[in-house]
Amino acid sequence: MIRVVIADDQDLVREGLRMMLDAEPDIEVAAEAGNGSEALAAARTHDPDVLLMDIRMPELDGIEATARLVGSNARTRILVLTTFDLDEYVYRAMKAGASGFLLKDANREQLAHAVRTVAAGDALLAPAITRRLVEDYCRRPPPGVDQPAAADELSPRELEVLRLVARGMANAEIARQLFLSEATVKSHVARILSKLGLRDRVQAVVLAYESGIVRPGDAA
């Protein structure tokens, strides 16, 4: 059973999300929270698999709550709720350690899929949206800067895989492009995250752009 905490300052939003999730046989809503402080308290009490986190909340916003929860090394994965598909706040939440984002108008099927994906340890990345988001808001290295130090930790093949991950490709797509098995690609991704000390693919995308391993406008 996947345990979920819903954090949003609007009662109707929480109620709607709870109704959709309660209808799923493998998902249980353990608690609700109306602000970031309550979300952190609920995460400590209930140890959920997934925390649905609104960004704009009183007392403590979703970005800071995400950063604090990730910084505490909690196992809970964070799925950011937003009303915008391209928003600087979403990027900041991703950088803070969120494992993906979901629009608040998502239907039941999309919501359940997102929760299951993040609970399984995967990142929820909408490739085109995520790439534009990162390219719009990341801190880019100045032109002419040499290959970043992060790249020195990776083998040439791992670096190639990271570039494709940063462009929004799923493991199956990377496998086809590089003529590898999906299992091999998954192993490469796991080693990349381990070597660079990253939580998941979302942070890998952010690091790839911010360090210059991938630059905005690079060909896919």
C-alpha positions as CSV (number, residue, x, y, z in Angstrom):
1,M,0.0,0.0,0.0
2,I,1.3,3.4,-1.0
3,R,0.9,5.9,1.8
4,V,0.3,9.6,0.8
5,V,0.2,12.9,2.6
6,I,-1.6,15.8,0.8
7,A,-0.4,19.3,1.5
8,D,-2.4,22.2,0.1
9,D,-3.8,25.3,1.7
10,Q,-7.2,24.9,-0.1
11,D,-9.7,22.6,1.5
12,L,-11.4,21.8,-1.8
13,V,-8.2,20.9,-3.5
14,R,-7.3,18.5,-0.7
15,E,-10.7,16.9,-0.7
16,G,-10.7,16.4,-4.4
17,L,-7.2,14.8,-4.4
18,R,-8.2,12.6,-1.4
19,M,-11.4,11.4,-3.2
20,M,-9.4,10.4,-6.3
21,L,-6.6,8.7,-4.4
22,D,-9.0,6.9,-2.0
23,A,-10.6,5.3,-5.1
24,E,-7.3,3.5,-5.9
25,P,-6.9,0.1,-4.3
26,D,-3.2,0.4,-3.7
27,I,-3.1,4.0,-2.4
28,E,-3.9,5.3,1.1
29,V,-4.2,8.9,2.2
30,A,-2.5,9.0,5.6
31,A,-3.0,12.7,6.4
32,E,-3.7,16.1,5.1
33,A,-1.8,19.4,5.8
34,G,-2.7,23.0,5.2
35,N,0.8,24.5,5.1
36,G,4.4,23.5,4.9
37,S,4.9,23.2,8.7
38,E,2.0,20.9,9.0
39,A,3.3,18.9,6.0
40,L,6.6,18.3,7.7
41,A,4.9,17.3,10.9
42,A,2.7,14.9,9.0
43,A,5.7,13.4,7.2
44,R,7.4,12.8,10.5
45,T,4.3,11.2,12.1
46,H,3.1,9.1,9.2
47,D,6.3,8.4,7.2
48,P,4.5,8.5,3.8
49,D,5.9,7.1,0.6
50,V,4.8,10.3,-1.3
51,L,4.0,13.8,-0.2
52,L,1.8,15.8,-2.6
53,M,3.2,19.3,-2.0
54,D,1.6,22.6,-3.0
55,I,4.1,25.4,-3.7
56,R,2.3,28.4,-2.4
57,M,1.2,27.8,1.2
58,P,1.2,30.0,4.3
59,E,3.7,29.9,7.2
60,L,6.1,27.7,5.3
61,D,5.9,27.4,1.5
62,G,6.3,24.1,-0.4
63,I,9.8,24.9,-1.7
64,E,11.3,25.4,1.8
65,A,9.3,22.5,3.1
66,T,10.7,20.3,0.3
67,A,14.2,21.4,1.0
68,R,13.9,20.7,4.8
69,L,12.4,17.3,4.2
70,V,15.0,16.3,1.7
71,G,17.7,17.7,3.9
72,S,16.6,15.5,6.8
73,N,17.3,12.4,4.6
74,A,13.6,11.3,4.9
75,R,12.7,8.5,2.5
76,T,9.5,10.3,1.5
77,R,9.4,11.4,-2.1
78,I,7.9,14.8,-3.0
79,L,5.5,15.4,-5.9
80,V,4.9,19.1,-6.4
81,L,1.4,20.4,-7.2
82,T,1.2,23.5,-9.3
83,T,-1.4,25.4,-11.4
84,F,1.3,26.3,-14.0
85,D,3.2,24.0,-16.2
86,L,6.0,26.4,-16.6
87,D,6.8,28.3,-13.4
88,E,10.1,29.4,-11.7
89,Y,8.7,28.1,-8.4
90,V,8.4,24.6,-9.8
91,Y,12.1,24.8,-10.9
92,R,13.1,25.9,-7.5
93,A,11.2,23.0,-6.0
94,M,12.9,20.5,-8.3
95,K,16.2,22.0,-7.3
96,A,15.3,21.6,-3.7
97,G,14.8,17.9,-4.2
98,A,11.2,17.3,-5.5
99,S,10.9,14.2,-7.6
100,G,8.5,15.7,-10.1
101,F,5.5,18.0,-10.6
102,L,1.9,17.6,-11.4
103,L,-0.7,20.1,-12.5
104,K,-3.6,20.5,-10.1
105,D,-6.1,19.8,-12.9
106,A,-4.8,16.3,-13.5
107,N,-7.4,13.6,-13.8
108,R,-7.6,10.6,-11.5
109,E,-5.6,8.4,-13.9
110,Q,-2.8,10.9,-14.2
111,L,-2.7,11.5,-10.4
112,A,-2.5,7.8,-9.6
113,H,0.2,7.2,-12.2
114,A,2.2,10.1,-10.8
115,V,2.0,8.8,-7.2
116,R,2.9,5.3,-8.2
117,T,5.8,6.5,-10.4
118,V,7.3,8.6,-7.6
119,A,6.7,6.0,-4.9
120,A,8.6,3.5,-7.0
121,G,11.7,5.8,-6.8
122,D,11.4,7.2,-10.3
123,A,11.2,10.8,-11.3
124,L,8.1,12.2,-12.9
125,L,9.4,14.2,-15.8
126,A,7.3,15.6,-18.7
127,P,10.2,15.8,-21.1
128,A,9.3,18.9,-23.2
129,I,8.0,20.9,-20.2
130,T,10.9,20.0,-18.0
131,R,13.5,20.8,-20.5
132,R,11.9,24.3,-21.2
133,L,11.5,24.8,-17.5
134,V,15.2,24.1,-16.7
135,E,16.5,26.0,-19.7
136,D,14.4,29.1,-18.7
137,Y,15.4,29.2,-15.1
138,C,18.7,27.4,-14.5
139,R,21.9,29.3,-13.7
140,R,23.9,28.8,-16.8
141,P,27.8,28.8,-16.8
142,P,29.3,31.6,-18.9
143,P,30.3,30.8,-22.5
144,G,33.8,29.3,-22.9
145,V,33.9,27.6,-19.5
146,D,35.6,24.2,-19.7
147,Q,33.9,20.9,-19.0
148,P,32.6,21.0,-15.4
149,A,34.3,19.1,-12.6
150,A,31.2,16.9,-12.3
151,A,31.9,15.4,-15.7
152,D,35.2,14.2,-14.5
153,E,33.5,11.7,-12.2
154,L,31.7,10.0,-15.1
155,S,32.9,7.6,-17.8
156,P,32.3,8.7,-21.4
157,R,29.3,6.4,-21.7
158,E,27.8,7.7,-18.4
159,L,28.3,11.2,-19.6
160,E,26.5,10.4,-22.8
161,V,23.6,8.8,-20.9
162,L,23.4,11.9,-18.6
163,R,23.1,14.2,-21.5
164,L,20.2,12.2,-22.9
165,V,18.5,12.1,-19.5
166,A,18.9,15.9,-19.3
167,R,17.1,16.1,-22.7
168,G,14.1,14.4,-21.2
169,M,14.6,10.9,-22.6
170,A,13.3,7.8,-20.8
171,N,15.4,4.7,-20.4
172,A,13.7,3.0,-23.3
173,E,14.5,5.9,-25.6
174,I,18.1,6.1,-24.4
175,A,18.5,2.4,-25.0
176,R,17.3,2.7,-28.6
177,Q,19.5,5.6,-29.3
178,L,22.7,4.1,-27.9
179,F,21.8,0.5,-28.9
180,L,21.8,-0.7,-25.3
181,S,19.4,-2.8,-23.2
182,E,17.1,-0.9,-20.9
183,A,18.7,-2.8,-18.0
184,T,22.1,-1.4,-19.0
185,V,20.8,2.1,-19.2
186,K,19.1,1.8,-15.8
187,S,22.5,0.6,-14.4
188,H,24.3,3.6,-16.0
189,V,21.7,6.0,-14.5
190,A,22.0,4.4,-11.0
191,R,25.8,4.8,-11.2
192,I,25.5,8.4,-12.4
193,L,23.3,9.3,-9.4
194,S,25.6,7.5,-7.0
195,K,28.8,9.1,-8.3
196,L,27.3,12.6,-8.3
197,G,25.4,12.2,-5.0
198,L,22.0,12.9,-6.5
199,R,18.6,11.9,-5.3
200,D,17.0,11.1,-8.7
201,R,16.7,12.0,-12.4
202,V,15.2,15.4,-11.6
203,Q,18.4,16.5,-9.8
204,A,20.5,15.0,-12.6
205,V,18.7,17.2,-15.1
206,V,19.2,20.3,-13.0
207,L,22.9,19.5,-12.5
208,A,23.5,18.8,-16.2
209,Y,22.2,22.2,-17.2
210,E,23.6,24.3,-14.3
211,S,27.1,22.8,-14.7
212,G,27.2,23.1,-18.5
213,I,27.3,19.4,-19.3
214,V,24.2,20.2,-21.4
215,R,23.6,23.7,-22.7
216,P,20.3,25.3,-23.7
217,G,19.7,24.8,-27.4
218,D,21.8,21.7,-27.7
219,A,20.4,19.3,-30.3
220,A,18.4,16.4,-28.9
